[in-house]
């Protein structure tokens, strides 16, 4: 979920004497990925990155029939690998932090509303109530006598959906891989889940654009504002790229785990800056569930939690839409504005997140 997001990497025009960036693009997790890094050896690491992302999908993707997650969802308690165990633990952590607004147990509801890997079901109040019984109680990780992780499900019929955290975590993993290769300056973008480290050779920071609300999923992206990143990640979750329409009503892909229904409020998108993309991903989704007022209240109540201070909201009103940036996010906008004339936009595909 942290879903459609809505980032465009902005790069300064580099002079000929500057080290040249290595730029890689591809497809993974039902969307695009883009990686830019500076490497004195000018290595092309595309095959390794493709392999890492393919392995990630074999663990955590709902769109891969043979994935470990699909097998876990079809069974009761199951042996899992360390990656899926980590996703479970981080999801439970964020569920507790957000008082249930972030919830990985909404898998059956997501599928029923047609935002999973199968067609939308005929859904009514009775259907929703029957599915809600499997939402809320959280899984846990225990270990067998050999030290292998086992995911313990609250109900055997509970199914997990990690789309609101997985792409952010995948971005973090690619960043960690690059660092192991001795690459300290890079930016990774997987479907809008962006993490950046270091800077460009001229000392300037990485820049990312936040998309303004689009009329529909097919509209060309336009930038609302841009920020600089210093060893940080930014993730946007929005309601205007992934949805379905029925009888003239547009239903958001973001499911409220307390009602079992798509969210219905004025919040159009949330962008969260954090030191970790997985946490920014989870918080952006949680804020979309909360709505603007609850999200601002949460931020005020958690001043020391990473990721809850630099946040950018876009919400609708009678005149179209408005924006609100927390003071920390305002500072990031102001910083990049000093160099606005030097920026150029790196071409990107329109995200199509799972």
BAKENU-939951 format. One record per residue (C-alpha): residue in one letter; x, y, z. Coordinates in steps of 0.1 Angstrom, whole numbers, plus 5000, padded with zeros to 4 digits. Example, Ala and Ser with C-alpha at 12.3 -4.5 7.8 and 13.67 -1.06 7.14 Angstrom:
<rs>
type|px|py|pz
A|5123|4955|5078;
S|5137|4989|5071;
</rs>
This chain:
<rs>
type|px|py|pz
X|5000|5000|5000;
X|5021|5030|5007;
X|5013|5028|4974;
X|5014|5049|4944;
X|5039|5070|4949;
X|5049|5093|4933;
X|5084|5102|4932;
X|5106|5117|4905;
X|5144|5117|4911;
X|5159|5151|4902;
X|5195|5153|4892;
X|5218|5182|4887;
X|5233|5187|4852;
X|5268|5173|4856;
X|5298|5188|4840;
X|5320|5167|4817;
X|5348|5164|4842;
X|5326|5150|4869;
X|5325|5112|4875;
X|5297|5097|4855;
X|5268|5080|4873;
X|5258|5044|4866;
X|5221|5044|4860;
X|5201|5012|4860;
X|5164|5006|4853;
X|5142|4975|4853;
X|5110|4960|4865;
X|5103|4943|4899;
X|5074|4937|4922;
X|5049|4948|4896;
X|5065|4982|4891;
X|5096|4999|4879;
X|5129|5003|4897;
X|5156|5029|4891;
X|5191|5029|4907;
X|5217|5056|4902;
X|5251|5054|4919;
X|5287|5067|4916;
X|5313|5040|4914;
X|5350|5046|4907;
X|5351|5012|4889;
X|5320|5020|4868;
X|5306|4986|4875;
X|5273|4976|4861;
X|5255|4957|4889;
X|5222|4952|4872;
X|5223|4914|4872;
X|5230|4913|4909;
X|5202|4938|4916;
X|5178|4919|4894;
X|5187|4887|4912;
X|5181|4903|4946;
X|5148|4916|4936;
X|5137|4883|4921;
X|5146|4865|4953;
X|5126|4891|4972;
X|5096|4884|4951;
X|5099|4847|4956;
X|5096|4854|4994;
X|5072|4883|4998;
X|5052|4888|4966;
X|5015|4880|4964;
X|5018|4881|4926;
X|5041|4851|4924;
X|5022|4819|4926;
X|5051|4800|4942;
X|5062|4827|4966;
X|5067|4818|5003;
X|5041|4843|5013;
X|5015|4827|4991;
X|5023|4793|5007;
X|5021|4808|5042;
X|4988|4824|5035;
X|4974|4790|5024;
X|4984|4773|5056;
X|4985|4776|5093;
X|5018|4781|5112;
X|5047|4778|5088;
X|5084|4777|5086;
X|5097|4809|5069;
X|5130|4824|5059;
X|5147|4853|5077;
X|5134|4879|5052;
X|5097|4870|5058;
X|5103|4867|5095;
X|5118|4903|5095;
X|5088|4916|5075;
X|5064|4901|5100;
X|5083|4915|5130;
X|5086|4950|5115;
X|5049|4949|5105;
X|5039|4940|5141;
X|5061|4968|5154;
X|5044|4993|5132;
X|5009|4980|5141;
X|5017|4986|5177;
X|5031|5021|5171;
X|5002|5032|5150;
X|4975|5017|5172;
X|4964|4994|5145;
X|4963|5018|5116;
X|4990|4998|5099;
X|4980|4961|5097;
X|4995|4933|5077;
X|4965|4910|5084;
X|4942|4927|5059;
X|4951|4903|5031;
X|4916|4888|5028;
X|4900|4922|5027;
X|4924|4935|5001;
X|4917|4905|4979;
X|4879|4908|4983;
X|4880|4945|4973;
X|4899|4936|4942;
X|4933|4951|4950;
X|4951|4918|4953;
X|4961|4893|4926;
X|4926|4881|4918;
X|4894|4898|4906;
X|4871|4917|4930;
X|4844|4897|4947;
X|4808|4907|4951;
X|4812|4924|4985;
X|4786|4935|5010;
X|4783|4942|5047;
X|4780|4905|5055;
X|4811|4897|5035;
X|4831|4924|5052;
X|4820|4914|5087;
X|4829|4878|5080;
X|4864|4888|5069;
X|4870|4913|5097;
X|4872|4885|5122;
X|4906|4876|5108;
X|4919|4912|5109;
X|4936|4928|5140;
X|4952|4900|5161;
X|4989|4900|5150;
X|5012|4872|5141;
X|5043|4863|5159;
X|5077|4847|5152;
X|5089|4818|5172;
X|5118|4794|5166;
X|5121|4757|5164;
X|5147|4735|5180;
X|5170|4742|5150;
X|5167|4779|5154;
X|5145|4783|5123;
X|5118|4810|5123;
X|5082|4800|5123;
X|5054|4825|5117;
X|5025|4818|5141;
X|4992|4830|5127;
X|4964|4844|5149;
X|4939|4823|5128;
X|4947|4797|5102;
X|4925|4816|5078;
X|4944|4849|5083;
X|4963|4860|5052;
X|4991|4886|5051;
X|4997|4915|5028;
X|5031|4932|5031;
X|5026|4956|5002;
X|5026|4986|5026;
X|5061|4978|5038;
X|5078|4954|5013;
X|5089|4978|4985;
X|5103|5002|5011;
X|5122|4973|5027;
X|5134|4962|4992;
X|5148|4997|4986;
X|5167|4995|5018;
X|5181|4961|5009;
X|5194|4973|4975;
X|5210|5002|4993;
X|5227|4979|5018;
X|5239|4957|4989;
X|5255|4988|4972;
X|5272|4998|5004;
X|5287|4962|5007;
X|5302|4968|4972;
X|5319|4999|4985;
X|5294|5023|4969;
X|5286|5052|4993;
X|5267|5076|4970;
X|5235|5063|4955;
X|5198|5067|4952;
X|5174|5037|4949;
X|5137|5041|4937;
X|5114|5010|4936;
X|5080|5021|4925;
X|5083|5054|4944;
X|5100|5041|4975;
X|5132|5061|4975;
X|5163|5058|4997;
X|5194|5079|4992;
X|5229|5079|5007;
X|5258|5102|5003;
X|5257|5129|4976;
X|5268|5136|4940;
X|5304|5143|4931;
X|5299|5181|4933;
X|5288|5178|4969;
X|5251|5185|4961;
X|5224|5164|4977;
X|5200|5140|4960;
X|5167|5155|4951;
X|5132|5139|4949;
X|5100|5153|4935;
X|5066|5148|4951;
X|5038|5143|4926;
X|5007|5165|4928;
X|4973|5148|4927;
X|4965|5133|4893;
X|4930|5134|4878;
X|4932|5096|4872;
X|4957|5067|4870;
X|4966|5075|4834;
X|4974|5112|4839;
X|5010|5122|4833;
X|5028|5129|4866;
X|5034|5166|4876;
X|5056|5177|4905;
X|5040|5195|4934;
X|5073|5202|4953;
X|5108|5189|4956;
X|5131|5181|4986;
X|5167|5172|4992;
X|5177|5139|5009;
X|5207|5134|5032;
X|5211|5097|5040;
X|5173|5095|5041;
X|5143|5078|5025;
X|5110|5092|5013;
X|5078|5073|5005;
X|5045|5086|4993;
X|5012|5068|4997;
X|4983|5082|4977;
X|4947|5074|4967;
X|4946|5088|4932;
X|4966|5063|4911;
X|4953|5030|4924;
X|4915|5026|4928;
X|4884|5012|4911;
X|4852|5028|4902;
X|4817|5014|4906;
X|4785|5032|4899;
X|4803|5065|4897;
X|4821|5060|4931;
X|4859|5058|4933;
X|4872|5033|4959;
X|4907|5038|4972;
X|4931|5009|4975;
X|4938|5018|5011;
X|4917|4996|5034;
X|4909|5007|5069;
X|4915|4976|5091;
X|4889|4987|5116;
X|4860|4991|5091;
X|4871|4966|5064;
X|4863|4993|5038;
X|4884|5016|5016;
X|4892|5048|5034;
X|4868|5077|5030;
X|4883|5111|5039;
X|4899|5141|5022;
X|4935|5130|5024;
X|4949|5124|4989;
X|4985|5116|4996;
X|5011|5115|5024;
X|5049|5117|5019;
X|5070|5106|5049;
X|5108|5111|5053;
X|5127|5087|5075;
X|5161|5071|5078;
X|5146|5038|5066;
X|5124|5033|5036;
X|5105|5004|5052;
X|5094|5026|5081;
X|5085|5056|5059;
X|5064|5031|5037;
X|5045|5018|5067;
X|5039|5053|5082;
X|5027|5067|5050;
X|5001|5040|5047;
X|4991|5044|5084;
X|4986|5081|5079;
X|4964|5074|5048;
X|4943|5052|5070;
X|4941|5078|5099;
X|4932|5108|5078;
X|4947|5143|5082;
X|4935|5151|5117;
X|4944|5118|5133;
X|4978|5118|5115;
X|4987|5152|5128;
X|4976|5142|5163;
X|4998|5111|5160;
X|5028|5133|5149;
X|5023|5156|5178;
X|5022|5126|5202;
X|5053|5110|5189;
X|5080|5137|5186;
X|5109|5113|5192;
X|5099|5086|5167;
X|5119|5086|5135;
X|5098|5094|5105;
X|5070|5113|5121;
X|5084|5148|5118;
X|5091|5154|5081;
X|5057|5148|5065;
X|5039|5163|5036;
X|5001|5160|5032;
X|4979|5168|5002;
X|4942|5169|5009;
X|4911|5179|4990;
X|4887|5207|4997;
X|4860|5226|4979;
X|4885|5245|4958;
X|4905|5214|4947;
X|4933|5205|4970;
X|4956|5220|4996;
X|4989|5210|5011;
X|5003|5209|5046;
X|5040|5204|5055;
X|5053|5198|5089;
X|5081|5223|5099;
X|5108|5196|5093;
X|5095|5190|5058;
X|5092|5228|5051;
X|5130|5230|5059;
X|5137|5203|5033;
X|5117|5222|5007;
X|5135|5255|5015;
X|5169|5238|5012;
X|5163|5225|4977;
X|5147|5258|4966;
X|5181|5275|4970;
X|5194|5255|4940;
X|5162|5252|4920;
X|5177|5267|4888;
X|5203|5240|4886;
X|5180|5210|4886;
X|5169|5188|4857;
X|5144|5160|4859;
X|5154|5124|4854;
X|5129|5107|4832;
X|5107|5082|4850;
X|5079|5057|4843;
X|5046|5062|4860;
X|5045|5039|4891;
X|5022|5009|4891;
X|5025|4995|4925;
X|5011|4962|4937;
</rs>
